[in-house]
Amino acid sequence: MGEQYHSRRYVLGEIDLNILPTLEVTNEVDEIAEEVNTHVSQKNLTNEQKRDVEEANMAIQLMDNNRVEAIIGTMEVPEAALLSVIDKSANNICYIFLTSPAINPQPMLEQLASFVQISNDISLHMQCIAAIVGYFKWRKVTAIHENTHPFSPHSEFITSLSDSLRVVDSQVEQHLAFPSFSSLSNPKAAIREKLSKMRSKSNKIFIIVHSSLELAILIFQEAKKMGMMEKGYVWIVPDEIASLIDSLDSSDINNMQGVLGFRTKFIDSSKSVRHFKTRFRRMYEIKYPKEEEYSNPSIFALRAYDATWTIAKAMQKSQAKVISKTLSKDILSTNFEGLSGRIRFENGKLAQNLTFQIINVVGKSYREIAFWSPSLGLSGISSGNNSVIELGPIYWPGRMQTIPKGWNSGEEDKPLRIGVPAKGAFNQFVSVSYDQNRSGPSISGFSVKVFEAAVKRLPYHLNYEFVPFNGSYDEMVDQVYYKGLDAAVGDIDIMADRYPFAEFTQPYVESGLQMVVPVKPEKIKDTWLFMKTFTLKMWLLMAGMHLFIGFVIWLIEREDNLELKGFGSMLWFSVTVIFFAQREPLRKNWSRFVLAPWLFVILIASAGFTANLTSSLTMARMQPSIPDIETLQKTNAVIGCDGNSFIVKYLTNVLKFKAENVRKINSINDYPTDFERGDIAAAFFVVPHAKVFLAKFCKGYTTAGPTLNLGGFGFVFPKGSALSFDISEAILRATESGEIKQLQEDMLASYKCSSTTDIVDSTRLGPQPFAGLFFISGSFSGLAFLVTIWRLAERRLHILNLIQVALVDRRVWRRLISV
């Protein structure tokens, strides 16, 4: 095979040879050149200490001294584009990029005649990162990247990551750009300065999206010294770092304990890969005898090998003169099984069925905890016959066993100070009591239980303490804004004027403004009250059935019963039946068959009519003492409300009550006293408070007027707090499980109050309670009607037959027919 390439020289340029992946590439190029006999001319263009323009000049010298058809290297698209600008002959060269991940700006690609990317697409890297972040429900992250080249658009890394995180309801809170490692005169000092700024922030999720291995090693070395590898912190590294962990020494791995990462998965048990590893180690040990321990080839070495074989196979197709344009087409049409997987291209990019291993750095190496692929997403490691759905166990930084929440409010071990209202009028929601036997206050209530139910559903441990707050609800929200409190829990209404100062969770109970007033007896002035006992449909059905049954009985009895001959007799019979006072005897069994079930219907319907009418006439009919808000305003009445709540301002600013007519009441037990003394004519509550009041004082009070909709009860957090999102989701889960509903029912069930003066709304009786009786009676009467009609028709037909026979006997019939 080697004879085919004697007349053709193929040149590879390696860039950035100071990094380990490129050292592996260098070895691989040596081996391929030896094996394939392609007369590969190698020239190390430059180290990263030289700038991009110097690298371009070196590349031009290489092309001048050798006839170059293609370039393979760890260069990036901006470098190749720069090269094509400096030397126009470079426009016709085929470029094979080994960089991973790769961002290919479209304007720069248009300057190149052909390019082939034999590395992963950056969007897949970012989707994998987003899947990890979304699984652990971290709402905000800090992105870290290295500007390896001044012409490289590394802002695209952040943009792509932000787009992927948005899908899982997360975001990049801040991003940190490090200069190129080779450009740093004092790398450790520069890294410490950057890390100290990040350490002062509340977010603790750090994602390295792009970095050289040297910079990443120093970042973790300095982070450990600064205490940023302790509990509460999360670090995620990309494929370009995670795939090289096998090449790190023990001290570097020790600095990365608890780090998560993802690396390209490849089948390393195949015969060809094992054979390649043996040859690779042999050459690596010869060239780097002191680094024998780190001689395992990574995915980058395998792809370098596959890239060179891709060119060899493409050149093998072209038996004639090889030119860059033809070579590029042959490369893009390549399809074979390489060491790194299937090698084929779509739109100039490697089209492999990619799978990432999610790894966790533990001990002297790492362990797999999951897989990710574009088609299947995140999946657990199989254990026996069962598939583990949840990832883990995971060794987090600081030897934590629980999932870090990803943020803190200052000192990590300091609990969150959560304010609760100490002077609320309704202690059923938040109750603050003090006991001499306890060192601190005892805090309980419905709102507190809801918060505790939500905290139980968080994927991480939340350290907090309740702090009684003696001010108003608005003042407590202000304290959260001014960082006097970390959060606030209680029966706090979600109001529009509070939103500029705080973040509210999902409402855990619906709310609205209701008016509660005493009830008074209603005078009976309804002339046609008895008609309201039955519904109109019931009255019409009773009348129709009554007339029909009277007609059927008359139809049956009219020939043999002289007392039921006329139509008037039938109507009178129908009237007397209602009172069971009919005197006309029934002579036919069919009549009795029809009348018996109907009399039973009348008996039951009459009993229902009597009971309902008696209830309407004798029971106390109660009505609100004040029907609506307009009546209060017209009469200039005094009203009461919770003095610590927003209702005071709502009544004066929105409903336009006079400030002197609004009485502030500080306890639920004071309302009945103020009503009895006439100090207030009505009281305004939010709906949850109204339910508690009516459950406790059910006798003599009711709601009146419309319910004014409000935002509901929620918990308060600082603006931009990630915890508010997590608590909101936990509240939804607690609501869907029925736990919050049960807590509310338990709160109201504690008041066993039965009222005898509730408002009575006399319910009209309809046909439904008597439907069975109507069906039976209607069936009997309908059957009797059909039988009677049949007999009448049969009798008429018999009479006609007798007349016909008589006429025939007298020959009259024949004469009539003949006429």
C-alpha positions in Angstrom: 0.0 0.0 0.0 2.9 2.3 0.7 4.0 2.4 -3.0 0.8 4.4 -3.8 2.1 7.4 -1.8 5.8 7.6 -3.0 5.0 10.5 -5.3 2.8 12.4 -2.9 3.9 14.2 0.3 1.3 14.9 2.9 1.9 17.4 5.6 0.4 17.5 9.1 0.9 20.5 11.4 0.4 20.1 15.1 -0.5 23.2 17.1 -0.4 23.7 20.9 2.0 20.8 21.5 2.5 21.7 25.1 -0.7 20.1 26.2 -1.1 16.4 26.9 -3.7 15.6 24.2 -1.3 17.0 21.6 1.6 14.9 23.0 -0.6 11.9 22.3 -1.4 13.2 18.9 2.3 13.6 18.2 3.0 10.0 19.1 0.1 8.9 17.0 1.3 10.8 14.0 4.8 9.2 14.3 3.3 5.7 14.4 0.9 6.2 11.5 3.7 7.7 9.4 5.8 4.6 10.1 2.9 2.2 9.6 1.3 3.6 6.5 4.5 4.9 4.9 2.8 8.1 3.7 6.0 10.2 4.0 4.4 12.4 6.6 6.4 15.6 7.0 5.9 17.0 10.6 6.7 20.4 11.8 5.8 21.7 15.2 4.4 25.1 14.2 4.9 26.8 17.5 4.1 26.7 21.2 1.3 28.8 22.7 3.9 31.2 23.9 3.9 32.6 20.3 0.9 34.5 19.2 -1.5 33.6 16.4 0.2 35.7 13.8 3.6 34.0 14.5 1.8 30.6 14.1 0.4 31.7 10.8 3.9 32.7 9.6 5.3 29.3 10.6 2.5 27.6 8.8 3.3 29.6 5.7 6.9 28.5 5.9 5.8 24.9 6.1 3.6 25.3 3.0 6.4 27.0 1.1 8.9 24.2 1.9 6.4 21.4 1.3 3.5 20.8 -1.0 0.6 20.8 1.4 -2.7 19.3 0.5 -4.3 19.1 4.0 -3.6 20.1 7.6 -4.5 18.1 10.7 -4.1 19.8 14.0 -5.6 21.1 17.3 -5.9 24.5 15.7 -9.2 26.3 15.8 -11.2 27.8 12.9 -10.1 31.4 13.6 -6.4 30.4 13.2 -7.1 28.7 9.9 -9.1 31.7 8.7 -6.2 34.0 9.7 -3.8 31.7 7.8 -6.0 32.0 4.7 -6.0 35.8 4.9 -2.2 36.0 5.2 -1.5 33.5 2.4 -4.2 33.1 -0.3 -2.8 29.7 -1.2 -4.0 28.4 2.1 -7.6 28.9 0.9 -7.5 25.6 -1.1 -6.1 23.5 1.7 -8.3 20.9 3.5 -8.3 21.4 7.2 -9.1 18.7 9.7 -9.8 20.1 13.2 -9.1 17.9 16.3 -10.2 20.6 18.8 -13.0 19.6 21.1 -15.4 21.2 21.5 -15.4 23.2 18.3 -17.2 26.4 17.5 -17.3 27.3 13.9 -18.3 30.9 13.1 -20.0 31.0 9.7 -18.2 34.1 8.4 -14.8 32.4 9.1 -15.8 29.1 7.5 -16.7 30.9 4.3 -13.0 31.9 3.9 -12.0 28.2 3.9 -12.4 26.0 0.9 -13.1 22.9 2.9 -13.0 21.9 6.5 -13.6 18.6 8.4 -14.4 18.6 12.1 -13.5 15.3 13.8 -14.6 16.4 17.3 -17.8 16.8 19.2 -20.2 19.7 18.5 -20.2 22.2 21.4 -24.0 22.2 21.5 -23.9 18.5 22.7 -21.5 19.4 25.4 -23.8 22.2 26.7 -26.8 20.0 26.5 -25.1 17.4 28.7 -24.1 20.1 31.2 -27.7 21.3 31.2 -29.0 17.8 31.8 -26.8 17.4 34.9 -27.8 20.9 36.2 -31.5 20.2 35.5 -31.3 16.8 37.3 -30.1 18.3 40.5 -32.4 21.4 40.1 -29.7 24.0 40.4 -31.2 27.3 39.3 -28.1 29.4 38.7 -24.5 28.5 37.8 -21.2 30.2 37.3 -19.4 29.5 34.0 -15.6 29.5 33.6 -13.8 29.5 30.3 -10.3 30.3 29.0 -9.6 32.7 26.1 -7.1 30.5 24.4 -7.0 32.6 21.3 -7.7 36.3 20.8 -9.6 35.6 17.6 -11.7 32.8 19.0 -15.3 33.7 19.8 -15.4 32.1 23.2 -18.5 34.1 24.1 -20.3 31.5 22.0 -19.6 29.0 24.8 -21.6 31.1 27.2 -24.4 31.7 24.8 -24.8 28.1 23.9 -24.7 27.1 27.6 -27.3 29.7 28.5 -29.6 28.4 25.7 -29.3 24.9 27.0 -29.8 25.9 30.6 -32.9 27.8 29.8 -34.6 24.5 28.8 -34.1 23.1 32.3 -35.2 26.4 34.0 -31.7 27.5 35.0 -29.4 30.3 34.0 -25.8 31.5 34.0 -25.7 34.0 36.8 -22.1 35.1 36.1 -19.2 33.9 33.9 -15.5 34.2 34.5 -13.1 34.5 31.6 -9.4 33.6 32.2 -6.7 34.8 29.8 -4.8 32.3 27.9 -2.7 30.2 30.3 0.5 30.9 28.3 0.0 34.6 28.5 -0.1 34.7 32.3 3.1 35.8 33.9 2.0 34.7 37.3 -0.8 32.1 36.8 -1.3 31.3 40.4 -1.8 34.9 41.5 -4.2 35.6 38.6 -6.2 32.5 39.4 -6.4 33.4 43.1 -7.6 36.8 42.3 -10.4 35.5 40.1 -11.4 32.8 42.5 -11.6 35.2 45.4 -14.2 37.2 43.5 -16.3 34.1 42.9 -16.0 32.9 46.5 -17.6 36.1 47.7 -20.7 35.4 45.6 -23.7 33.3 46.8 -23.7 30.9 43.9 -21.5 27.8 44.4 -22.1 25.9 41.1 -19.0 26.3 39.0 -18.9 24.9 35.5 -15.7 24.9 33.4 -16.9 25.0 29.9 -13.6 25.4 28.1 -10.0 25.3 29.4 -6.6 23.9 28.8 -5.5 21.1 31.1 -2.8 23.2 32.7 -5.2 26.0 33.7 -7.7 23.5 35.0 -5.1 21.8 37.2 -4.1 25.1 38.7 -7.7 26.2 39.2 -8.4 23.2 41.4 -5.1 23.5 43.2 -5.8 27.1 44.2 -9.5 26.4 44.8 -8.6 23.7 47.4 -6.2 26.1 49.1 -9.0 28.7 49.3 -11.5 26.3 50.7 -13.6 26.2 47.6 -13.5 22.4 47.4 -15.4 22.0 50.7 -19.0 21.2 51.3 -21.6 23.3 49.5 -19.5 23.7 46.3 -20.1 21.9 43.0 -17.6 21.7 40.1 -18.3 20.3 36.7 -15.6 19.8 34.0 -16.0 19.2 30.3 -14.9 16.4 28.0 -11.5 18.0 27.3 -10.6 17.8 31.0 -12.6 14.7 32.1 -11.1 12.5 29.3 -7.6 13.2 30.5 -8.1 12.4 34.2 -6.3 9.1 33.6 -3.2 11.2 32.7 -3.1 13.2 35.9 -0.9 12.4 38.8 -2.2 11.6 42.3 -1.8 15.1 43.7 -3.8 16.7 40.9 -6.6 14.1 41.3 -6.6 14.7 45.1 -7.3 18.4 44.4 -10.4 17.4 42.3 -12.2 15.2 44.8 -15.9 15.4 44.3 -15.7 16.9 40.9 -18.4 15.9 38.3 -17.5 15.6 34.6 -18.4 14.0 31.3 -16.2 12.2 28.8 -16.8 10.7 25.4 -17.5 7.0 25.7 -15.8 4.6 23.4 -15.4 0.8 23.3 -12.0 0.1 24.7 -12.4 -3.6 24.8 -12.2 -4.2 21.1 -9.2 -6.1 19.6 -8.1 -3.1 17.5 -8.2 -0.7 20.5 -6.3 -3.2 22.7 -3.7 -3.6 20.0 -3.4 0.2 19.5 -2.9 0.7 23.3 -0.1 -1.8 23.4 1.8 0.0 20.6 1.0 3.4 22.0 2.3 2.5 25.4 5.5 1.1 23.9 6.2 4.3 22.0 5.1 6.5 24.9 7.4 4.7 27.3 10.4 5.2 24.9 9.8 8.9 24.5 8.6 9.7 28.1 10.1 7.0 30.4 9.3 8.9 33.5 5.6 9.1 32.7 4.9 5.4 32.2 2.0 5.5 34.7 0.1 7.9 32.4 0.5 6.2 29.1 -3.1 5.2 28.4 -4.3 6.9 25.2 -7.4 9.2 25.5 -10.2 9.8 23.0 -8.1 12.5 21.4 -5.3 10.1 20.5 -7.8 7.7 19.0 -9.4 10.4 16.9 -5.9 11.6 15.8 -5.3 8.0 14.6 -8.7 7.9 12.9 -8.1 11.3 11.3 -4.9 10.2 9.7 -6.4 6.9 8.5 -9.3 9.0 7.1 -6.8 10.8 4.9 -5.0 7.6 4.0 -8.3 6.0 2.9 -9.3 9.1 1.0 -6.0 9.2 -0.9 -6.3 5.5 -1.6 -9.6 6.3 -3.5 -7.8 8.9 -5.7 -5.5 6.8 -7.9 -4.9 9.8 -10.1 -3.4 13.2 -9.1 -4.5 14.2 -5.7 -5.7 17.8 -5.3 -7.2 19.4 -2.2 -10.7 19.7 -3.6 -10.8 16.1 -4.6 -9.2 15.0 -1.3 -11.9 16.9 0.6 -14.7 15.2 -1.1 -13.2 11.8 -0.6 -12.6 12.6 3.1 -16.3 13.6 3.6 -17.5 10.4 1.9 -15.4 8.3 4.2 -17.3 5.7 6.2 -15.4 3.1 8.3 -15.2 1.8 11.9 -12.3 3.6 13.6 -10.9 3.2 17.1 -13.1 6.1 18.4 -16.2 4.8 16.7 -17.9 5.0 13.3 -16.1 7.6 11.2 -18.4 9.4 8.8 -19.3 13.0 8.2 -22.4 15.1 7.8 -22.1 18.8 6.8 -18.4 18.6 7.5 -18.8 17.4 11.1 -18.2 14.0 12.7 -21.6 12.1 12.8 -21.2 9.6 15.5 -23.8 8.2 17.9 -22.3 10.1 20.8 -22.6 8.9 24.4 -21.0 10.7 27.4 -20.0 9.0 30.6 -20.9 11.1 33.6 -18.1 10.6 36.1 -17.4 11.5 39.7 -13.8 12.0 40.9 -13.3 9.8 43.9 -10.1 8.5 45.6 -7.3 7.8 43.1 -9.5 7.9 40.0 -13.2 8.3 39.2 -16.3 6.2 38.9 -19.2 6.2 36.4 -22.5 7.5 37.8 -24.6 7.9 34.6 -24.7 8.2 30.8 -26.0 10.9 28.6 -26.8 10.8 24.9 -28.7 13.3 22.6 -31.4 10.7 21.9 -31.9 9.2 25.4 -30.9 12.0 27.6 -29.6 11.2 31.1 -29.8 7.6 32.3 -28.5 5.7 35.3 -26.0 2.9 35.5 -27.6 -0.6 35.3 -27.3 -2.7 38.4 -28.0 -6.4 37.9 -31.4 -6.7 36.3 -32.7 -3.4 37.6 -31.9 0.0 36.2 -31.0 2.6 38.8 -33.1 5.6 38.0 -31.5 8.0 40.5 -27.8 8.9 40.1 -25.4 8.1 42.8 -24.2 7.7 45.3 -22.1 10.7 44.5 -19.1 11.9 46.5 -19.4 15.7 46.7 -16.7 18.1 47.6 -16.2 18.2 51.4 -17.3 14.6 51.7 -21.0 15.6 51.6 -23.5 12.8 51.2 -26.4 15.1 50.4 -26.9 17.1 47.2 -25.5 20.6 47.6 -28.2 23.3 47.2 -25.8 25.3 45.1 -25.9 28.6 47.0 -25.5 30.1 50.4 -26.5 33.3 52.2 -23.0 34.0 53.6 -21.5 31.6 56.1 -22.3 28.1 55.0 -22.9 26.7 58.5 -25.0 29.7 59.6 -28.8 28.8 59.4 -31.2 31.0 57.5 -33.0 33.5 59.6 -36.7 33.1 58.6 -39.0 35.7 60.1 -42.5 34.8 61.3 -45.2 37.3 62.4 -45.4 37.4 66.2 -48.4 39.7 66.4 -50.8 38.2 63.8 -54.5 38.3 64.7 -54.9 34.7 63.7 -52.5 32.4 65.6 -54.0 29.4 63.8 -51.6 30.3 61.0 -48.5 31.3 63.0 -48.4 30.9 66.8 -45.5 32.2 68.8 -45.3 31.1 72.5 -42.6 31.1 75.1 -41.9 28.5 77.7 -39.5 28.8 80.6 -38.3 25.3 80.0 -37.2 26.1 76.4 -34.3 28.2 75.4 -36.2 29.8 72.5 -39.8 30.4 71.4 -42.1 27.7 70.3 -43.4 28.4 66.8 -46.3 26.4 65.2 -49.3 26.9 63.0 -50.7 26.1 59.6 -48.3 28.3 57.6 -45.3 26.8 59.5 -46.5 23.3 58.8 -46.8 24.1 55.1 -43.3 25.4 55.0 -41.9 22.4 56.8 -43.8 20.1 54.4 -42.2 22.0 51.5 -38.7 21.8 53.0 -39.0 18.0 53.4 -39.4 17.8 49.6 -36.2 19.8 48.8 -33.5 17.7 47.2 -31.0 19.1 49.7 -30.8 19.9 53.4 -31.9 23.4 54.4 -30.5 24.7 57.7 -32.9 27.4 59.0 -34.3 28.9 62.2 -37.5 30.9 62.8 -37.2 34.4 64.2 -40.4 36.1 65.7 -41.0 39.5 64.1 -43.0 42.0 66.1 -43.7 44.5 63.3 -46.3 44.6 60.6 -46.4 42.3 57.6 -45.1 45.1 55.3 -42.3 45.8 57.7 -41.3 42.1 57.7 -41.2 42.1 53.9 -39.0 45.2 54.1 -36.6 43.4 56.4 -36.2 40.6 53.8 -35.4 43.3 51.2 -32.8 45.0 53.5 -31.3 41.6 54.4 -32.3 41.8 58.1 -34.1 38.5 57.4 -33.2 35.8 54.9 -36.9 34.9 54.3 -40.3 35.3 55.8 -43.0 32.6 56.5 -46.6 33.1 57.5 -50.0 34.1 56.3 -48.4 36.7 54.0 -50.6 37.9 51.1 -48.9 38.2 47.7 -49.5 41.8 46.8 -48.4 43.8 43.7 -46.8 46.6 45.8 -44.6 44.1 47.6 -43.1 42.6 44.4 -40.5 45.3 43.9 -39.0 44.4 47.3 -39.2 40.6 47.5 -39.6 37.3 45.6 -42.8 35.3 46.4 -43.3 31.6 46.2 -46.2 29.8 44.6 -49.3 30.5 46.7 -49.9 27.7 49.1 -53.5 28.7 49.7 -56.0 30.8 47.7 -57.0 34.1 49.0 -59.4 37.0 48.6 -61.1 39.7 50.6 -64.5 38.8 52.2 -66.9 40.8 54.4 -68.3 39.1 57.5 -71.4 40.5 59.2 -73.9 39.4 61.8 -77.1 37.7 60.6 -80.7 38.8 61.4 -84.1 37.1 61.1 -85.9 37.7 57.8 -89.6 38.7 57.8 -91.9 36.5 55.7 -93.6 38.7 53.1 -93.9 36.2 50.2 -97.6 35.9 49.2 -96.9 32.9 47.0 -94.5 31.1 49.3 -96.4 27.8 49.1 -95.8 27.7 45.3 -92.0 27.8 46.0 -92.2 24.4 47.7 -92.1 22.6 44.4 -90.2 23.6 41.3 -92.1 24.6 38.2 -91.2 21.3 36.5 -92.6 19.4 39.5 -95.9 21.3 39.4 -96.3 20.7 35.7 -95.4 17.1 36.0 -97.9 16.5 38.9 -100.7 18.3 37.0 -100.1 16.4 33.8 -99.8 13.0 35.4 -103.0 13.7 37.4 -105.1 14.6 34.4 -103.7 11.7 32.4 -104.5 9.1 35.1 -108.0 10.6 35.6 -108.6 10.4 31.9 -107.4 6.7 31.8 -109.7 5.8 34.7 -112.6 7.6 33.0 -111.9 5.8 29.7 -112.0 2.5 31.5 -115.1 3.2 33.6 -117.3 5.4 31.4 -119.4 2.6 29.9 -120.3 0.6 33.0 -120.0 3.3 35.7 -122.9 5.8 35.5 -121.2 8.1 38.0 -118.3 8.6 35.6 -120.2 9.1 32.4 -119.5 12.8 31.6 -116.2 14.7 31.2 -117.1 16.9 34.3 -117.3 13.8 36.4 -113.8 12.9 35.4 -112.4 16.3 36.5 -114.2 16.1 39.8 -112.9 12.7 40.3 -109.4 13.9 39.7 -109.8 16.6 42.4 -111.2 14.4 45.0 -108.5 11.8 44.5 -105.9 14.4 45.7 -107.5 14.5 49.1 -108.4 10.7 49.1 -112.1 11.8 49.2 -113.4 10.3 46.0 -116.9 8.7 46.5 -117.3 7.3 43.0 -116.8 3.5 43.2 -114.5 1.9 40.7 -116.0 -1.2 39.0 -113.1 -2.3 36.8 -109.9 -4.0 38.1 -107.9 -2.0 35.5 -109.1 1.2 37.1 -107.9 0.0 40.5 -104.6 -1.1 38.9 -104.0 2.5 37.7 -105.2 4.3 40.8 -103.3 2.4 43.5 -99.7 3.5 42.6 -100.9 7.0 41.9 -102.4 7.3 45.3 -99.0 6.3 46.8 -97.3 9.0 44.7 -99.8 11.6 46.0 -99.1 10.4 49.6 -95.4 10.8 49.3 -95.5 14.1 47.3 -98.0 15.5 49.8 -95.7 14.6 52.7 -92.7 16.3 51.0 -94.8 19.4 50.2 -96.0 19.6 53.8 -92.5 19.2 55.3 -90.9 21.8 53.0 -93.7 24.3 53.5 -93.5 23.8 57.3 -89.8 24.4 57.3 -90.2 27.6 55.3 -92.9 28.9 57.7 -91.6 27.8 61.1 -87.8 27.8 60.9 -85.9 31.1 61.5 -84.9 32.5 58.1 -81.7 34.5 58.5 -80.1 37.1 56.3 -77.0 39.3 56.4 -77.5 42.4 58.5 -75.7 44.4 55.8 -76.0 43.1 52.2 -73.0 44.7 50.5 -70.1 47.1 50.7 -72.1 50.0 49.2 -74.5 49.9 52.2 -71.6 50.3 54.6 -70.3 53.3 52.8 -73.8 55.0 52.5 -74.4 54.5 56.2 -70.9 55.7 57.2 -70.6 52.5 59.3 -67.5 51.5 61.2 -65.7 48.4 60.0 -63.0 46.2 61.6 -59.9 44.4 60.2 -56.5 43.0 61.2 -54.4 46.0 62.2 -51.1 44.4 61.1 -52.2 43.4 57.6 -52.5 45.1 54.3 -56.3 45.3 54.6 -56.1 48.7 56.4 -54.5 50.3 53.4 -56.7 48.4 51.0 -59.9 49.6 52.6 -58.9 53.2 52.5 -57.0 53.3 49.2 -59.0 50.9 47.1 -62.5 50.7 48.6 -62.4 54.3 49.7 -63.5 53.9 53.3 -62.8 56.8 55.6 -59.7 56.2 57.7 -61.6 57.0 60.9 -64.2 54.4 60.1 -61.6 51.6 59.9 -61.0 50.0 63.4 -57.8 48.0 63.8 -58.4 44.7 65.7 -55.4 42.6 66.9 -57.0 39.3 67.9 -59.6 37.0 66.4 -61.4 36.8 69.8 -62.0 40.6 69.9 -64.3 40.6 66.8 -67.4 39.1 68.5 -67.1 41.6 71.4 -66.9 44.5 69.0 -69.9 43.2 67.1 -72.0 42.8 70.2 -71.2 46.3 71.5 -71.9 47.8 68.1 -68.4 49.1 67.7 -68.2 47.6 64.2 -70.9 46.8 61.7 -68.8 44.5 59.6 -65.4 42.9 59.5 -63.1 42.3 56.5 -60.9 39.2 56.4 -58.9 37.4 53.7 -60.6 34.2 52.8 -58.4 31.8 54.8 -59.0 34.0 57.9 -62.7 34.2 57.2 -62.9 30.4 57.2 -61.2 30.2 60.5 -63.4 32.9 62.0 -66.7 31.3 60.8 -65.5 27.9 62.0 -64.8 29.2 65.4 -67.8 31.6 65.7 -70.3 29.9 63.5 -73.4 31.2 65.4 -74.7 34.5 64.2 -72.3 35.4 61.5 -72.1 35.0 57.7 -70.3 36.4 54.7 -71.9 39.0 52.5 -71.2 40.8 49.3 -68.7 39.7 46.6 -65.2 38.2 47.2 -62.5 40.5 46.0 -59.7 38.3 44.4 -56.2 38.6 45.8 -52.9 36.8 45.1 -53.0 34.2 47.9 -50.7 33.4 50.8 -47.0 32.8 49.9 -43.6 32.8 51.5 -41.1 35.7 51.0 -37.5 35.5 49.8 -35.0 38.1 48.5 -35.2 39.1 44.9 -33.4 36.6 42.6 -33.3 33.9 45.4 -32.8 30.4 44.0 -34.5 29.0 47.1 -37.9 30.6 46.1 -38.0 28.5 43.0 -37.2 25.3 44.9 -39.8 26.0 47.6 -42.4 26.8 45.0 -41.9 23.5 43.3 -42.0 21.8 46.7 -45.3 23.6 47.5 -46.8 22.3 44.3 -45.7 18.7 45.1 -47.2 19.0 48.6 -50.4 20.4 47.1 -50.7 17.6 44.6 -50.1 15.0 47.3 -53.0 16.4 49.3 -50.9 17.2 52.3 -51.7 20.9 52.4 -55.4 20.3 52.0 -55.3 17.8 54.9 -53.4 20.4 57.0 -56.1 23.0 56.3 -58.9 20.6 57.1 -57.2 19.7 60.4 -57.0 23.3 61.3 -60.7 24.0 60.7 -61.8 20.7 62.2 -60.5 21.7 65.6 -63.5 24.0 66.0 -66.6 21.9 66.7 -69.2 24.6 66.4 -72.8 23.9 65.2 -75.1 26.7 64.3 -78.9 26.8 64.7 -79.3 30.2 63.1 -77.6 29.7 59.8 -79.1 31.3 56.8 -81.9 29.0 55.5 -82.3 28.7 51.9 -85.5 26.7 51.4 -84.7 24.2 48.7 -87.5 23.6 46.2 -88.4 20.0 45.6 -88.1 18.8 42.0 -89.1 15.6 40.3 -85.8 13.8 41.0 -86.7 12.5 44.5 -89.9 11.1 43.2 -88.6 9.8 39.8 -89.0 6.1 40.8 -92.6 6.6 41.9 -93.5 8.6 38.7 -92.0 5.8 36.6 -94.0 3.0 38.3 -97.3 4.9 38.2 -96.7 6.1 34.7 -95.9 2.6 33.5 -99.1 1.2 35.1 -101.3 3.9 33.7 -99.7 3.7 30.3 -100.2 0.0 30.1 -103.8 0.3 31.1 -104.3 3.0 28.5 -103.0 0.8 25.7 -105.1 -2.2 26.7 -108.2 0.0 26.9 -107.6 1.5 23.5 -107.0 -2.0 22.1 -110.2 -3.3 23.5 -112.2 -0.3 22.2 -110.7 -0.8 18.8 -111.5 -4.5 18.8 -115.1 -3.8 19.9 -115.6 -1.3 17.1 -114.2 -3.7 14.6 -116.6 -6.4 15.9 -119.6 -4.1 15.5 -118.6 -3.3 11.9 -118.4 -7.0 11.1 -121.9 -7.6 12.5 -123.4 -4.8 10.5 -121.6 -6.1 7.3 -123.1 -9.6 7.9 -126.6 -8.2 8.4 -126.4 -6.2 5.2 -125.2 -9.2 3.3 -128.1 -11.3 4.5 -130.5 -8.7 3.2 -128.5 -8.3 -0.1 -128.0 -4.7 0.6 -124.2 -5.0 0.8 -123.9 -6.4 -2.7 -126.1 -3.6 -4.1 -123.9 -1.0 -2.4 -120.8 -2.6 -3.9 -122.3 -2.8 -7.4 -123.2 0.9 -7.2 
